[in-house]
Amino acid sequence: MKLRKFYEFVQADFEAIKSFYLKDELNPKIWDDFELDEEIRRNLLQIGQDFFEGSNIQTDVVDIVLCGSLCNYNWSEKYSDYDLHIIVNQKEIDDNPELAENVCDLAKKIWNAQHDIKIKGYEVEVAIQDQEDLKTGIKTGRMGGAFSLMKNEWIKRPEKADFEPDEKIIRKKAEPVMEQIEELEDQVNEDKYQAFKEKLDKVWKKVKDFRKSGLESESGEYSTGNLVFKLLRRNGYINKVMEMKNKSYDKQFK
């Protein structure tokens, strides 16, 4: 009988939970009440335009939108970045939605890997989003605040929710996944690639399902599932999965 190895997690593994508490105001480095700093707006517009022009994707830009925690009350000095979304009609890219999505995703990954841009101390992360997905995200509450940089106005103004994260529940749900990831790190040099990949895919699916089910729930971005996903991203465990994927793939050819 194989004895299970138990992993002890230090408090630092859960410090990111503190970043889930809501602030009383939008980030004052970026916003004056609900007015976006004009220099920041111009810089973000320039980055968005340069990114999309360099992608060589043949479609019109509907809007360039700032969203994510820096458009909301859940911003964090340590973890927040500018979520800069180029809004397009993906049907104009290709009739196959999966192919269109892959083209947009690849352009995003290439740009973000090649650039390390910071404005007022926060990194800029670009993405291409379908206009219908933006509408759905706003309607369902999956997206909090959303600000049109092109029109210089709110698409959806954030609302301060009556919310406090349940630290015990978030930790309780995250720990088993963290244990599984630690166990896989011990096996990455032992297992054959295909067998290891199946184990890794199973854990990765569990991580993604936390976010998917959370965002689709009534609580949306404040759901326990989404916060567990954010914790695993902020404490480095999602990065561990990505590193193991690359390491296990490369190892099979040695």
MARGU-753582 format. One record per atom (N, C-alpha, C): residue number from 1; residue in one letter; atom name; x, y, z. Coordinates in pm, whole numbers, always signed. Atoms other than C-alpha are relative to their C-alpha. Layout:
BEGIN
num,residu,atome,c1,c2,c3
NUM,A,CA,X,Y,Z
...
This chain:
BEGIN
num,residu,atome,c1,c2,c3
1,M,N,+84,-120,+0
1,M,CA,+0,+0,+0
1,M,C,+88,+125,+0
2,K,N,-81,-121,+11
2,K,CA,+142,+335,-104
2,K,C,-48,+104,+101
3,L,N,+36,-101,-99
3,L,CA,+151,+587,+179
3,L,C,-2,+137,-65
4,R,N,+12,-134,+57
4,R,CA,+35,+933,+88
4,R,C,+94,+96,+71
5,K,N,-88,-102,-57
5,K,CA,+282,+1214,+140
5,K,C,-82,+123,+34
6,F,N,+77,-116,-41
6,F,CA,+140,+1505,+336
6,F,C,+88,+126,-13
7,Y,N,-72,-125,+22
7,Y,CA,+239,+1858,+248
7,Y,C,-49,+105,+99
8,E,N,+34,-108,-92
8,E,CA,+253,+2144,+495
8,E,C,+14,+132,-75
9,F,N,-2,-128,+68
9,F,CA,+165,+2484,+359
9,F,C,+23,+110,+102
10,V,N,-29,-111,-89
10,V,CA,+298,+2802,+512
10,V,C,-102,+110,-22
11,Q,N,+99,-107,+7
11,Q,CA,+93,+3114,+575
11,Q,C,+15,+81,-128
12,A,N,-23,-77,+122
12,A,CA,+253,+3281,+273
12,A,C,-78,-56,-119
13,D,N,+77,+62,+109
13,D,CA,+66,+3033,+50
13,D,C,-143,+52,-5
14,F,N,+139,-45,-7
14,F,CA,-260,+3192,+162
14,F,C,-13,+151,+22
15,E,N,+4,-145,-20
15,E,CA,-164,+3558,+200
15,E,C,-85,+71,-105
16,A,N,+75,-64,+109
16,A,CA,-328,+3636,-135
16,A,C,-148,+12,+32
17,I,N,+142,-8,-36
17,I,CA,-669,+3576,+24
17,I,C,-33,+140,+54
18,K,N,+23,-134,-55
18,K,CA,-629,+3912,+201
18,K,C,-26,+102,-111
19,S,N,+20,-94,+110
19,S,CA,-625,+4080,-141
19,S,C,-142,-5,-55
20,F,N,+136,+12,+50
20,F,CA,-985,+3968,-200
20,F,C,-98,+92,+71
21,Y,N,+88,-94,-71
21,Y,CA,-1127,+4217,+51
21,Y,C,-16,+126,-84
22,L,N,+29,-115,+84
22,L,CA,-1293,+4511,-120
22,L,C,+51,+129,+61
23,K,N,-43,-133,-43
23,K,CA,-1158,+4865,-103
23,K,C,-121,+94,+5
24,D,N,+108,-97,-12
24,D,CA,-1368,+5170,-21
24,D,C,-14,+88,-123
25,E,N,+3,-85,+119
25,E,CA,-1281,+5347,-347
25,E,C,+78,-66,-113
26,L,N,-81,+47,+111
26,L,CA,-1139,+5283,-692
26,L,C,+145,+46,+22
27,N,N,-141,-30,-19
27,N,CA,-761,+5294,-719
27,N,C,+29,+148,-28
28,P,N,-21,-145,+18
28,P,CA,-667,+5662,-663
28,P,C,+118,+35,-90
29,K,N,-109,-25,+94
29,K,CA,-352,+5626,-876
29,K,C,-54,+13,-143
30,I,N,+54,+12,+136
30,I,CA,-577,+5570,-1176
30,I,C,-127,+82,-19
31,W,N,+131,-64,+9
31,W,CA,-914,+5724,-1097
31,W,C,-10,+119,+93
32,D,N,+41,-112,-85
32,D,CA,-1029,+6059,-966
32,D,C,-151,-8,+5
33,D,N,+139,+40,-9
33,D,CA,-1368,+5955,-843
33,D,C,-23,-104,-110
34,F,N,+21,+97,+108
34,F,CA,-1491,+5781,-1163
34,F,C,+61,+50,-132
35,E,N,-65,-53,+119
35,E,CA,-1276,+5983,-1406
35,E,C,+139,-62,-14
36,L,N,-129,+64,+25
36,L,CA,-981,+5797,-1560
36,L,C,+106,+104,-31
37,D,N,-113,-87,+28
37,D,CA,-644,+5973,-1559
37,D,C,+24,+6,-151
38,E,N,-5,-16,+145
38,E,CA,-608,+6114,-1911
38,E,C,+130,-55,-59
39,E,N,-126,+52,+52
39,E,CA,-241,+6024,-1954
39,E,C,-3,-153,-5
40,I,N,+13,+146,-2
40,I,CA,-314,+5664,-1854
40,I,C,-91,-46,-114
41,R,N,+93,+37,+109
41,R,CA,-605,+5652,-2099
41,R,C,+71,+6,-135
42,R,N,-70,-14,+128
42,R,CA,-389,+5777,-2387
42,R,C,+104,-111,-18
43,N,N,-102,+105,+8
43,N,CA,-111,+5531,-2306
43,N,C,-62,-137,-27
44,L,N,+67,+129,+21
44,L,CA,-349,+5235,-2286
44,L,C,-57,-11,-140
45,L,N,+51,-1,+138
45,L,CA,-512,+5334,-2614
45,L,C,+114,-27,-99
46,Q,N,-114,+20,+90
46,Q,CA,-170,+5350,-2780
46,Q,C,+47,-145,+2
47,I,N,-42,+140,-12
47,I,CA,-73,+5008,-2646
47,I,C,-99,-92,-70
48,G,N,+103,+82,+63
48,G,CA,-403,+4858,-2757
48,G,C,+8,+7,-152
49,Q,N,-8,-19,+144
49,Q,CA,-369,+5003,-3106
49,Q,C,+125,-66,-57
50,D,N,-126,+60,+48
50,D,CA,-5,+4895,-3144
50,D,C,-8,-152,+3
51,F,N,+14,+145,-11
51,F,CA,-83,+4544,-3023
51,F,C,-84,-55,-115
52,F,N,+90,+56,+100
52,F,CA,-373,+4494,-3262
52,F,C,+56,+17,-141
53,E,N,-61,-20,+132
53,E,CA,-194,+4644,-3563
53,E,C,+110,-103,-25
54,G,N,-107,+97,+13
54,G,CA,+100,+4412,-3497
54,G,C,-48,-143,-11
55,S,N,+54,+137,+6
55,S,CA,-127,+4108,-3477
55,S,C,-35,-42,-141
56,N,N,+39,+26,+140
56,N,CA,-219,+4138,-3848
56,N,C,-133,-72,-12
57,I,N,+135,+56,+7
57,I,CA,-572,+4022,-3767
57,I,C,-87,+95,-81
58,Q,N,+76,-83,+94
58,Q,CA,-802,+4144,-4041
58,Q,C,-146,+15,+44
59,T,N,+136,-36,-39
59,T,CA,-1108,+4291,-3874
59,T,C,+4,+137,+64
60,D,N,+5,-133,-61
60,D,CA,-1225,+4624,-3734
60,D,C,-5,-10,+152
61,V,N,+8,-10,-146
61,V,CA,-1178,+4722,-3372
61,V,C,-129,+71,+37
62,V,N,+127,-59,-45
62,V,CA,-1516,+4786,-3210
62,V,C,+25,+98,+114
63,D,N,-31,-84,-116
63,D,CA,-1371,+4930,-2889
63,D,C,+127,-51,+64
64,I,N,-111,+42,-85
64,I,CA,-1072,+4918,-2656
64,I,C,-45,+27,+143
65,V,N,+67,-6,-130
65,V,CA,-1189,+4844,-2304
65,V,C,+96,-36,+113
66,L,N,-72,+32,-123
66,L,CA,-1027,+4853,-1962
66,L,C,-99,-69,+94
67,C,N,+89,+72,-92
67,C,CA,-1175,+4595,-1724
67,C,C,+86,-67,+108
68,G,N,-74,+69,-106
68,G,CA,-1074,+4370,-1434
68,G,C,+1,+79,+130
69,S,N,+2,-55,-136
69,S,CA,-985,+4464,-1079
69,S,C,+32,+148,+6
70,L,N,-30,-143,-1
70,L,CA,-845,+4808,-1168
70,L,C,-118,+84,-46
71,C,N,+127,-68,+29
71,C,CA,-1198,+4893,-1280
71,C,C,-103,-35,+107
72,N,N,+93,+47,-102
72,N,CA,-1347,+4769,-957
72,N,C,+56,+29,+139
73,Y,N,-39,-24,-138
73,Y,CA,-1329,+4781,-579
73,Y,C,+89,-111,+56
74,N,N,-84,+111,-47
74,N,CA,-1133,+4455,-556
74,N,C,+143,+10,-52
75,W,N,-136,-20,+47
75,W,CA,-808,+4607,-684
75,W,C,+100,-29,+111
76,S,N,-106,+35,-94
76,S,CA,-482,+4506,-521
76,S,C,+128,+69,-43
77,E,N,-127,-66,+30
77,E,CA,-156,+4697,-497
77,E,C,+102,-100,-54
78,K,N,-100,+101,+36
78,K,CA,+38,+4373,-540
78,K,C,-40,-82,-123
79,Y,N,+40,+99,+100
79,Y,CA,-170,+4162,-780
79,Y,C,-73,+58,-122
80,S,N,+81,-54,+111
80,S,CA,-373,+4395,-1004
80,S,C,+86,+35,-121
81,D,N,-61,-51,+122
81,D,CA,-287,+4473,-1365
81,D,C,-110,+60,-87
82,Y,N,+96,-57,+94
82,Y,CA,-452,+4656,-1652
82,Y,C,-47,-111,-94
83,D,N,+58,+94,+95
83,D,CA,-683,+4413,-1833
83,D,C,-49,+81,-120
84,L,N,+28,-81,+117
84,L,CA,-680,+4575,-2175
84,L,C,-57,-89,-110
85,H,N,+69,+88,+96
85,H,CA,-935,+4415,-2408
85,H,C,-32,+74,-130
86,I,N,+33,-50,+133
86,I,CA,-952,+4482,-2780
86,I,C,-129,-71,-42
87,I,N,+131,+58,+29
87,I,CA,-1318,+4429,-2871
87,I,C,-21,-8,-151
88,V,N,+20,+22,+143
88,V,CA,-1389,+4278,-3213
88,V,C,-122,-90,-20
89,N,N,+100,+100,+39
89,N,CA,-1650,+4076,-3399
89,N,C,+78,-119,-53
90,Q,N,-85,+113,+37
90,Q,CA,-1476,+3739,-3407
90,Q,C,-51,-75,-123
91,K,N,+54,+65,+120
91,K,CA,-1709,+3613,-3681
91,K,C,+64,+55,-127
92,E,N,-66,-61,+115
92,E,CA,-1528,+3852,-3914
92,E,C,+142,-54,-19
93,I,N,-133,+59,+10
93,I,CA,-1199,+3676,-3838
93,I,C,-7,-135,-70
94,D,N,+20,+131,+63
94,D,CA,-1324,+3328,-3928
94,D,C,-138,-51,+40
95,D,N,+132,+57,-29
95,D,CA,-1656,+3146,-3950
95,D,C,+6,-108,+107
96,N,N,-21,+102,-104
96,N,CA,-1512,+2877,-3724
96,N,C,+35,+72,+130
97,P,N,-26,-76,-124
97,P,CA,-1542,+3025,-3372
97,P,C,+122,-50,+77
98,E,N,-115,+53,-72
98,E,CA,-1279,+2792,-3228
98,E,C,+130,+49,-64
99,L,N,-119,-49,+70
99,L,CA,-1027,+2891,-3494
99,L,C,+21,+148,+26
100,A,N,-10,-144,-26
100,A,CA,-1104,+3261,-3446
100,A,C,+53,+26,+142
101,E,N,-45,-13,-140
101,E,CA,-1057,+3221,-3070
101,E,C,+148,-33,+13
102,N,N,-141,+40,-6
102,N,CA,-724,+3044,-3120
102,N,C,+92,+106,-60
103,V,N,-78,-106,+63
103,V,CA,-597,+3318,-3352
103,V,C,+17,+117,+97
104,C,N,-4,-111,-96
104,C,CA,-684,+3584,-3094
104,C,C,+86,-35,+121
105,D,N,-76,+44,-117
105,D,CA,-535,+3382,-2809
105,D,C,+149,-2,-29
106,L,N,-141,+5,+37
106,L,CA,-208,+3329,-2995
106,L,C,+60,+141,-8
107,A,N,-48,-138,+9
107,A,CA,-175,+3701,-3072
107,A,C,+23,+59,+139
108,K,N,-12,-48,-138
108,K,CA,-232,+3779,-2703
108,K,C,+126,-57,+66
109,K,N,-114,+65,-67
109,K,CA,+28,+3526,-2584
109,K,C,+133,+52,-53
110,I,N,-125,-50,+59
110,I,CA,+294,+3648,-2827
110,I,C,+32,+139,+52
111,W,N,-24,-137,-46
111,W,CA,+250,+4014,-2729
111,W,C,+38,+3,+148
112,N,N,-27,-3,-144
112,N,CA,+238,+3951,-2353
112,N,C,+135,-61,+35
113,A,N,-131,+61,-24
113,A,CA,+548,+3729,-2374
113,A,C,+114,+93,-40
114,Q,N,-106,-87,+53
114,Q,CA,+742,+3994,-2566
114,Q,C,+10,+134,+71
115,H,N,+3,-134,-60
115,H,CA,+647,+4299,-2358
115,H,C,-17,-6,+152
116,D,N,+12,-16,-145
116,D,CA,+681,+4403,-1995
116,D,C,-27,+147,+26
117,I,N,+38,-141,-10
117,I,CA,+491,+4731,-1978
117,I,C,-67,+24,+135
118,K,N,+62,-39,-127
118,K,CA,+408,+4898,-1648
118,K,C,-39,+147,-5
119,I,N,+47,-137,-12
119,I,CA,+204,+5212,-1592
119,I,C,-43,+21,+145
120,K,N,+28,-27,-142
120,K,CA,+193,+5358,-1239
120,K,C,+22,-124,+86
121,G,N,-35,+117,-79
121,G,CA,+343,+5029,-1118
121,G,C,-80,-126,-31
122,Y,N,+83,+116,+32
122,Y,CA,+84,+4795,-1273
122,Y,C,+28,-46,-142
123,E,N,-27,+56,+131
123,E,CA,+152,+4561,-1563
123,E,C,-122,+15,-92
124,V,N,+106,-7,+101
124,V,CA,-48,+4584,-1886
124,V,C,-11,-136,-68
125,E,N,+26,+129,+64
125,E,CA,-202,+4257,-2010
125,E,C,-107,+20,-107
126,V,N,+95,-20,+110
126,V,CA,-371,+4264,-2350
126,V,C,-73,-130,-34
127,A,N,+78,+114,+48
127,A,CA,-640,+4034,-2490
127,A,C,-95,+50,-108
128,I,N,+101,-31,+100
128,I,CA,-884,+4022,-2779
128,I,C,-129,-70,+41
129,Q,N,+128,+55,-48
129,Q,CA,-1249,+3972,-2682
129,Q,C,-110,+25,-102
130,D,N,+113,-15,+91
130,D,CA,-1555,+3912,-2893
130,D,C,-103,+94,+62
131,Q,N,+94,-101,-50
131,Q,CA,-1815,+4189,-2864
131,Q,C,-120,-65,+70
132,E,N,+113,+67,-64
132,E,CA,-2091,+3940,-2777
132,E,C,+39,-55,+135
133,D,N,-48,+50,-128
133,D,CA,-1879,+3788,-2501
133,D,C,+9,+113,+102
134,L,N,-3,-117,-89
134,L,CA,-1827,+4137,-2357
134,L,C,-140,+30,+52
135,K,N,+139,-28,-41
135,K,CA,-2203,+4196,-2353
135,K,C,-50,-103,+99
136,T,N,+44,+107,-89
136,T,CA,-2266,+3858,-2193
136,T,C,+66,+11,+136
137,G,N,-73,-12,-126
137,G,CA,-1996,+3911,-1931
137,G,C,-54,+111,+88
138,I,N,+57,-113,-75
138,I,CA,-2146,+4245,-1831
138,I,C,-140,-34,+50
139,K,N,+139,+33,-35
139,K,CA,-2504,+4117,-1832
139,K,C,-8,-101,+113
140,T,N,+5,+106,-101
140,T,CA,-2430,+3810,-1620
140,T,C,+72,+37,+129
141,G,N,-76,-38,-118
141,G,CA,-2205,+3992,-1375
141,G,C,+137,-63,+6
142,R,N,-133,+61,+4
142,R,CA,-1898,+3791,-1477
142,R,C,+108,+108,-2
143,M,N,-92,-113,+2
143,M,CA,-1730,+4124,-1545
143,M,C,-56,+109,+91
144,G,N,+44,-107,-89
144,G,CA,-1741,+4398,-1286
144,G,C,-11,+130,-77
145,G,N,+0,-124,+75
145,G,CA,-1658,+4743,-1415
145,G,C,+63,-18,-137
146,A,N,-59,+2,+135
146,A,CA,-1582,+4803,-1783
146,A,C,-4,+142,-53
147,F,N,-13,-139,+42
147,F,CA,-1456,+5133,-1922
147,F,C,+48,+7,-144
148,S,N,-38,-18,+140
148,S,CA,-1444,+5232,-2290
148,S,C,+108,+107,-9
149,L,N,-108,-95,+16
149,L,CA,-1108,+5394,-2358
149,L,C,-20,+85,-125
150,M,N,+24,-75,+123
150,M,CA,-1215,+5499,-2707
150,M,C,-103,+110,+21
151,K,N,+106,-97,-24
151,K,CA,-1529,+5677,-2586
151,K,C,+22,+81,+128
152,N,N,-30,-65,-127
152,N,CA,-1380,+5778,-2249
152,N,C,-124,+6,+89
153,E,N,+120,+8,-84
153,E,CA,-1690,+5661,-2064
153,E,C,-18,-143,+49
154,W,N,+28,+131,-56
154,W,CA,-1811,+5375,-1851
154,W,C,-101,-76,-87
155,I,N,+98,+91,+59
155,I,CA,-1978,+5082,-2024
155,I,C,-83,-58,+114
156,K,N,+67,+43,-122
156,K,CA,-2058,+4946,-1681
156,K,C,+78,+55,+119
157,R,N,-64,-58,-117
157,R,CA,-1981,+5143,-1369
157,R,C,-3,-102,+114
158,P,N,-2,+101,-106
158,P,CA,-1870,+4920,-1078
158,P,C,-88,+40,+118
159,E,N,+81,-22,-119
159,E,CA,-2092,+4881,-776
159,E,C,+66,-67,+119
160,K,N,-61,+55,-121
160,K,CA,-1963,+4827,-425
160,K,C,-91,-108,+57
161,A,N,+81,+111,-49
161,A,CA,-2085,+4485,-316
161,A,C,+16,-15,+151
162,D,N,-8,+33,-142
162,D,CA,-2160,+4377,+38
162,D,C,+64,-139,+8
163,F,N,-71,+127,+14
163,F,CA,-1892,+4110,+41
163,F,C,+125,-5,+87
164,E,N,-126,+32,-66
164,E,CA,-1621,+3957,+255
164,E,C,+35,-143,-34
165,P,N,-36,+137,+36
165,P,CA,-1425,+3649,+146
165,P,C,-2,-91,+122
166,D,N,-3,+100,-107
166,D,CA,-1471,+3335,+355
166,D,C,+136,-69,-6
167,E,N,-137,+47,+9
167,E,CA,-1105,+3268,+420
167,E,C,+12,-150,+26
168,K,N,-10,+142,-35
168,K,CA,-1158,+2924,+577
168,K,C,-47,-88,-115
169,I,N,+54,+81,+109
169,I,CA,-1370,+2793,+289
169,I,C,+95,+4,-121
170,I,N,-93,-13,+114
170,I,CA,-1131,+2928,+21
170,I,C,+122,-87,+24
171,R,N,-119,+80,-33
171,R,CA,-836,+2768,+199
171,R,C,-32,-150,-4
172,K,N,+39,+141,-4
172,K,CA,-1022,+2440,+252
172,K,C,-12,-59,-140
173,K,N,+18,+50,+137
173,K,CA,-1105,+2409,-118
173,K,C,+131,+4,-80
174,A,N,-125,-13,+74
174,A,CA,-761,+2518,-238
174,A,C,+104,-103,+41
175,E,N,-106,+88,-51
175,E,CA,-548,+2291,-18
175,E,C,+8,-135,-71
176,P,N,-12,+130,+68
176,P,CA,-639,+1956,-182
176,P,C,+60,+12,-140
177,V,N,-57,-20,+134
177,V,CA,-555,+2096,-527
177,V,C,+149,+30,+11
178,M,N,-141,-31,-22
178,M,CA,-228,+2237,-396
178,M,C,+78,-127,+33
179,E,N,-64,+127,-32
179,E,CA,-146,+1895,-252
179,E,C,+21,-84,-125
180,Q,N,-12,+77,+123
180,Q,CA,-214,+1729,-586
180,Q,C,+111,+54,-90
181,I,N,-104,-62,+82
181,I,CA,+11,+1977,-765
181,I,C,+139,-31,+58
182,E,N,-127,+34,-64
182,E,CA,+290,+1916,-511
182,E,C,+37,-145,-28
183,E,N,-25,+140,+28
183,E,CA,+253,+1540,-561
183,E,C,+48,-21,-143
184,L,N,-39,+11,+140
184,L,CA,+279,+1582,-937
184,L,C,+143,+50,-22
185,E,N,-138,-50,+11
185,E,CA,+600,+1784,-896
185,E,C,+100,-110,+36
186,D,N,-88,+110,-39
186,D,CA,+749,+1477,-725
186,D,C,+6,-108,-107
187,Q,N,+10,+108,+99
187,Q,CA,+646,+1258,-1020
187,Q,C,+47,+41,-140
188,V,N,-27,-50,+135
188,V,CA,+745,+1476,-1315
188,V,C,+121,-68,-65
189,N,N,-118,+66,+55
189,N,CA,+1081,+1300,-1357
189,N,C,-12,-152,-2
190,E,N,+16,+144,-11
190,E,CA,+943,+952,-1295
190,E,C,-94,-57,-106
191,D,N,+104,+54,+88
191,D,CA,+632,+906,-1511
191,D,C,+32,+20,-147
192,K,N,-3,-19,+145
192,K,CA,+615,+857,-1885
192,K,C,-88,+120,-34
193,Y,N,+68,-124,+35
193,Y,CA,+492,+1167,-2065
193,Y,C,-151,-14,-7
194,Q,N,+144,+11,+19
194,Q,CA,+146,+1044,-2164
194,Q,C,-73,-24,+131
195,A,N,+62,+29,-130
195,A,CA,+67,+903,-1819
195,A,C,+0,+125,+88
196,F,N,-11,-121,-82
196,F,CA,+189,+1222,-1652
196,F,C,-94,+107,-52
197,K,N,+87,-100,+62
197,K,CA,+0,+1442,-1898
197,K,C,-145,-22,+41
198,E,N,+138,+31,-40
198,E,CA,-327,+1266,-1812
198,E,C,-27,+44,+143
199,K,N,+15,-44,-140
199,K,CA,-272,+1332,-1441
199,K,C,-5,+153,+8
200,L,N,-9,-146,-2
200,L,CA,-179,+1693,-1507
200,L,C,-127,+63,-57
201,D,N,+123,-51,+62
201,D,CA,-479,+1750,-1736
201,D,C,-118,-9,+96
202,K,N,+110,+19,-96
202,K,CA,-709,+1615,-1466
202,K,C,+2,+110,+107
203,V,N,-11,-107,-101
203,V,CA,-577,+1863,-1208
203,V,C,-32,+135,-63
204,W,N,+24,-127,+67
204,W,CA,-583,+2149,-1459
204,W,C,-148,+22,-28
205,K,N,+145,-9,+22
205,K,CA,-946,+2073,-1544
205,K,C,-70,+40,+129
206,K,N,+60,-34,-130
206,K,CA,-1031,+2090,-1175
206,K,C,+20,+148,+31
207,V,N,-29,-142,-24
207,V,CA,-862,+2431,-1148
207,V,C,-90,+88,-86
208,K,N,+82,-81,+91
208,K,CA,-1045,+2567,-1454
208,K,C,-148,-9,+37
209,D,N,+140,+17,-38
209,D,CA,-1376,+2424,-1333
209,D,C,-38,+86,+121
210,F,N,+26,-91,-113
210,F,CA,-1342,+2623,-1010
210,F,C,-44,+135,-53
211,R,N,+30,-134,+51
211,R,CA,-1340,+2943,-1210
211,R,C,-129,+1,-82
212,K,N,+117,+5,+88
212,K,CA,-1599,+2839,-1468
212,K,C,-130,-8,+80
213,S,N,+122,+14,-80
213,S,CA,-1857,+2724,-1214
213,S,C,-24,+121,+88
214,G,N,+14,-120,-84
214,G,CA,-1785,+3025,-994
214,G,C,-55,+118,-76
215,L,N,+44,-114,+80
215,L,CA,-1827,+3283,-1270
215,L,C,-143,-18,-51
216,E,N,+136,+26,+49
216,E,CA,-2146,+3114,-1389
216,E,C,-102,+0,+113
217,S,N,+92,+0,-114
217,S,CA,-2294,+3119,-1037
217,S,C,-53,+141,+25
218,E,N,+61,-129,-31
218,E,CA,-2500,+3401,-891
218,E,C,+101,+97,+59
219,S,N,-100,-86,-65
219,S,CA,-2198,+3532,-698
219,S,C,+105,+53,-98
220,G,N,-90,-49,+104
220,G,CA,-1994,+3572,-1018
220,G,C,+144,+10,+45
221,E,N,-142,-16,-29
221,E,CA,-1647,+3714,-966
221,E,C,+32,-11,+149
222,Y,N,-23,+14,-144
222,Y,CA,-1694,+3704,-587
222,Y,C,-29,-140,+50
223,S,N,+31,+138,-40
223,S,CA,-1780,+3333,-587
223,S,C,+123,-68,+58
224,T,N,-111,+74,-60
224,T,CA,-1570,+3091,-385
224,T,C,+85,-67,-108
225,G,N,-74,+67,+106
225,G,CA,-1476,+2899,-701
225,G,C,+96,+93,-71
226,N,N,-86,-97,+68
226,N,CA,-1339,+3209,-874
226,N,C,+113,+46,+91
227,L,N,-103,-45,-93
227,L,CA,-1152,+3317,-562
227,L,C,+103,-109,+26
228,V,N,-96,+110,-12
228,V,CA,-995,+2971,-527
228,V,C,+95,+2,-120
229,F,N,-82,-10,+120
229,F,CA,-875,+3004,-887
229,F,C,+99,+116,+14
230,K,N,-88,-117,-14
230,K,CA,-734,+3351,-813
230,K,C,+110,-27,+102
231,L,N,-101,+33,-101
231,L,CA,-558,+3223,-502
231,L,C,+109,-87,-62
232,L,N,-97,+91,+61
232,L,CA,-393,+2941,-700
232,L,C,+87,+72,-104
233,R,N,-79,-79,+95
233,R,CA,-283,+3194,-961
233,R,C,+95,+92,+73
234,R,N,-82,-99,-70
234,R,CA,-153,+3448,-712
234,R,C,+106,-64,+88
235,N,N,-102,+63,-83
235,N,CA,+33,+3199,-491
235,N,C,+95,-89,-80
236,G,N,-98,+66,+85
236,G,CA,+211,+3045,-790
236,G,C,-31,-143,-39
237,Y,N,+28,+141,+29
237,Y,CA,+40,+2706,-812
237,Y,C,-45,-24,-143
238,I,N,+34,+15,+141
238,I,CA,-106,+2762,-1157
238,I,C,+127,+6,-84
239,N,N,-127,-7,+70
239,N,CA,+240,+2860,-1274
239,N,C,+78,-131,+10
240,K,N,-65,+132,-16
240,K,CA,+371,+2531,-1132
240,K,C,-55,-99,-101
241,V,N,+62,+91,+97
241,V,CA,+122,+2345,-1353
241,V,C,+55,+28,-140
242,M,N,-50,-37,+132
242,M,CA,+235,+2539,-1661
242,M,C,+146,-46,-18
243,E,N,-141,+41,+7
243,E,CA,+602,+2468,-1583
243,E,C,+12,-151,-14
244,M,N,-4,+146,+11
244,M,CA,+532,+2097,-1536
244,M,C,-43,-47,-138
245,K,N,+43,+35,+136
245,K,CA,+350,+2084,-1869
245,K,C,+118,+8,-96
246,N,N,-114,-19,+88
246,N,CA,+656,+2221,-2046
246,N,C,+113,-98,+30
247,K,N,-110,+89,-39
247,K,CA,+907,+2014,-1849
247,K,C,-27,-143,-40
248,S,N,+33,+139,+32
248,S,CA,+725,+1684,-1899
248,S,C,+2,-23,-150
249,Y,N,-2,+13,+146
249,Y,CA,+684,+1748,-2271
249,Y,C,+144,-10,-51
250,D,N,-139,-2,+47
250,D,CA,+1052,+1830,-2321
250,D,C,+75,-127,+40
251,K,N,-72,+116,-54
251,K,CA,+1168,+1535,-2109
251,K,C,-18,-125,-85
252,Q,N,+27,+123,+76
252,Q,CA,+1011,+1274,-2337
252,Q,C,+98,-19,-116
253,F,N,-90,+11,+114
253,F,CA,+1267,+1352,-2609
253,F,C,+146,-21,+41
254,K,N,-138,+15,-47
254,K,CA,+1575,+1309,-2393
254,K,C,+39,-149,+3
